[in-house]
Amino acid sequence: MLFNSLTFFAFFAVVLALHAMPFPWRVKKVNLLVASYLFYAAWNPPFVVLLWASTFVDWFVARAIYRAEARTRRRSLLLVSILVNLGILGYFKYGGFLLENWSALMAAVGVDWTAPAWDIVLPVGISFYTFQTMAYSLDVYLGRSRPADSFLDFALFVTFFPQLVAGPIVRPTHLIPQFAEPVRASRSQLLWGLALMTLGLFEKIVIADGALAPATEAVYGATEPLVFADAWLGTLAFAGQIFCDFAGYSTVAIGVALCLGFSLPDNFRYPYAAIGFSDFWRRWHISLSTWLRDYLYIPLGGNRKGNGRTYVNLMLTMLLGGLWHGAAWTFVVWGGLHGIYLAVERWVGERFSGARIGGRTWFRILMALLTYVLVNITWVYFRAPDFATAWRLTRSMTGLTTGGAVALSTDYVTRVVVVTIGMLIVHWTMRNRRLEDVVSRTPWWLVAVVWGAMLFAILITQGAGDAFIYFQF
Amino acid sequence: MDPKVPVRDVPRVAWSRAGLLAMILVVLPLGGWEAYWRGQQFRPSTRNSDGLWAEARRWVDRAEPEQTVLLGSSRVLFDIDLDAWEEETGVLPVQLALEGTNPRPVLSGLAEDPDFTGLAIVGVTPVLFIMPEAGYRQAAIERYTTESPSQWLGQRISMPLEQTFAFYNFDTALFAVLHRQTWWRERPGLPFQEREVRKLSNMDRRREADLWSRLDDDPAYAELAKSIWSDFLDHPPPPPPEAEARAQFEAMLEEVRRDIEAIRARGGDVAFVRLPSTGHFREVEAAAFPRERVWEPIVAAAGAVSVHFEDYPELMDVRVPEWSHVSARDKGRFTRDLVRILRDSFRARGTLRPELEP
């Protein structure tokens, strides 16, 4: 079920009404669990079985790990969780990719082998909930937390519909304790939750789908080399589109949970104001970057095993992070570029960390713009359907193409320029601020005007009910 | 590690007052927006959405054996009056025509559907019919087989809203309106881009679509519609190489023949219709797709009953305000004439169809 659909609003109204009824807390949690399964099944009912598989396996495995004393047994049990979760993910998401690459490898060594057709539908949000569930068993194994006391609470943690299919990826310790005691949103929480939902839907429907998607499609759908300006404008459009799409989803998720009285963590903190790439990853898809840090980078040794190993760990984490996004080499390159950026930043930081220039405002703005430009280069590989398109656009963006076609009309150019400038100003202004603090300092009538304007814009944009980009990951 | 339960504080704002004012600030301009579009002669109209088409396609699955299904492109969609058809035959046809779209994939779907034993009326717009793929509304055809429960429910919730608000319409969506403004300066070097087709019809839940009355009453709007058709007509895509085009055409004929045989084997039948076009549209169609090179081979290969508007003065005696679609004011009479001609054609061939009998 999409947040930007009429079905969701009908569904959410029912859920909210049931949650406000004077039922016992356990009944309310059962309602939320059933609602979460319906939310997922509304897309493709049979795939609810995957949620159940993931839930049951990790529930029993984590309890067994907690009880086991022998290290070998604990490891074996953890392996079961990892194999089941990564097995589900691998089968549905990477099966076709592996077969395709195996065919290519065989062809390269002269073996004529054609992979069978792999017509498997990718279950929506599979990368999110498998990582979330796996974190539960890993936390118990690593001694970071103990198993949940209640199966109902655990099942709700795995399935909680606001963040089920596109995050934020929450940790057991974020959410399970919230299910222990009855919660109900206060009136101000409910209204702030609704305001956040409006903001998220505005980002998705008006900015991402309405204003920017056509320019992105025109540029990334072009089959010929483009002029420098259009290649950049199309990429800037995608940078804005993917931020507004994904941050919009997270904002709606946070708002929905808040309306029910639950708190979800931030997933974005104005990433296009980042100064450097480690700063970028503290601001972009925070729940994934911290997941990769805690369950991949640190277990690999992090920065504790020498300088060389740190660079290897960094690169490996980002390459796998790229592959997490999609079963294609373009995503691996995207992750690889970020790995290189982080490695270079680290190398430069080690040598020039005390330089006085680092504190100057003009230098910080320059570095923020450089970060933004380099992040945009990576988006080419994230968005392009294949390497031919990515390379063609990279050549255009670096001035290596002579001539080239014009792809964008004045209308689309205007939209991209206005949104990009506006977005950079907002991100820079909000860089060290919290939305809650800014809203607190704003007169109530101005909050109402902005809220009403966003809602009006959503309604007259209408929206085509396009899926969120991150659903496919 | 960040193991703590996240804390979300709520900004200190007078939320009840803010919420109330926000609602007022939505309702008032929205009322103005609705009034503006009604002032532009827009009326609440069911959206010609993929979900609505999928719903209509499912009616075929549920209907009686003696059913009539209308396939084709915008001409079948706008020119045929479902009520008049029902009055003539006692059968309400299922309207499955899709604007700008090749009807052959839908015909193939019916041929593969063991439950379909009725009569398919297939409109032929040559430029669309010979395309190798479905084209513009491919997604609607896919929706029939891939629709999720959420999409199904969303369609049901949407329809009452569509029939209430004039602004809830693809043509009045904010960015569609902005994109269509004439103030945008042409960008040097940008290749010619066809303008989007403007609003042409109003539709109801049965997919009965009337050509918008503004095309009859507002000559400037009719001229705008014609000039947009000229964008398409005067800038055709480059044709494929001759040999490839010939192979595609032969494959198309074979596919049509196969589909019709499958439908006939179950007791159903197919008729082809070529509905009116006038002016520059008709000139271009006649030049690019001469009747003897496109229409005649299709009906010959199919061995099907066929009705070409040029052969029937009563079908040519209609108002076609923008060269391509029959005025809503004439479509009732036009439909009755068409049904009678089809009925007579089947009778003449000795294959009387109960779906067409009074």
Interface residues (C-beta under 8 A of the other chain):
Chain A: M1 L2 S5 L6 T7 F8 A10 A41 A42 W43 N44 P45 R144 S145 R171 T173 H174 L175 P177 Q178 S186 R187 S188 Q189 L191 W192 L194 V206 G210 A211 P214 V227 I254 L258 S263 L264 P265 D266 T290 D294 A405 V406 A407 L408 S409 T410 D411 V413 T414 L435 E436 D437 V439 S440 T442 W444 W445 V447 A448 V449 W451 G452 A453 L455 F456 A457 L459 I460 T461 Q462 G465
Chain B: M1 D2 P3 K4 V5 P6 V7 R8 D9 V10 P11 R12 V13 A14 W15 S16 R17 A18 G19 L20 L21 A22 M23 I24 L25 V26 P29 L30 W33 S148 P149 S150 Q151 L153 G154 I157 S158 L161 F167 Y168 F170 T172 A173 L174 F175 L178 H179 Q181 W184 R185 E186 R187 P188 G189 L190 P191 Q193
